[in-house]
Amino acid sequence: MRKTRDDLTISEALRDPLIAMVLRADGVKLEDFKQLLETAAGKREPRPTSVANMIGALASRANLPAMPCFG
């Protein structure tokens, strides 16, 4: 199966051995890290549903036309 995203899910991050090593080294409890990730996920803006929506959203924030011009 091929992954189509680059980010880890919260459950993947909580099972990742490298993240676990860093948490241990920093003295952070796994449950505290889980709560941090869940809080951050609840506050982030949802991703646009398509590339066209993303381009439109970025264009509107920068006062640019929604259709990029090349050439």
C-alpha angles and dihedrals in degrees: 000000000000120000116227098192133065100207125086119237116238092256091049091050091050090053096043110116095211092052089048090053092051092047091051092047090051094044094242118150116231091233091054090050090049091053091048092052093046092049092049091047090052092053100045123098114252116252117255111263095236143015090254091055090047092051090048092049093049092045093051091050091051096038091242130137112272092234113066117224121222125187 
